[in-house]
């Protein structure tokens, strides 16, 4: 059986650097290509061109910041 990452919910923080916190079932399953896909999908909807973006992935025990 193959285990997949599941995004439970996402929260956007109101800070100078756009930050998005994704709550997932297991941060070990979040591959860097999936992080890049999510960043590109967010940039498609919101005009954050030229500014950095922070994606944070959390589960019950661990956190990944990219």
N, C-alpha and C positions, 0 to 999 in steps of 0.2 A: 504494500500500500504506500502510495506516494503522499507525503505531507506537503501542503501548500501554505504559503503565507496568507493570512486573512487580516485585512485592515478592519478593526472594530469601529474606530471613528477617528476623525482628524480635527485638530483645533488650530486655528490661526492666531498667533500672538500679535498684539499691537505694539511693535517695536520698530526701530529705525531699519534694521535688517529684517526683511520679511522672513518669519519663522513659522514653520508648520510642524506640529507634533502629531505623529501617527501612532496610535495605539494598536499594536498587532498581537497575534497569538504567540509568535516566537521571533525575536530579532535575529536569530541565527539564520533564518530563512530569507531574510531581506538581502538580496544580491545587489551589487552596485549598479547593475544594468536596470534593475527595477527602480532604484533610487533615481537614476537619470531619467527613466520613463515618467515617473511621477513629477519630477521637476519640469520636464518639457510640457507635460499636460497642464500643470498649473500656469506656466508661462503662456500657454496658448489662450487661456481664459483671462489672465490679468497681465497688464503691460509692465512687467518688471524687467524690461530690457535694460541691460547695462548695470543693473544692481545685483549684488550677491543675494543668495537665498540660502536659508538654513533649513534642512530637513532633519527632524529628530524622530527616531523610532524607539518606542518603549514597549516593553512587556512587563509582566509582574515583577521581574527580577533584574533585567538588564536594560541598558540604554545605548543607542548608537546615534552619534551626531555626525552629520556629513555637511 
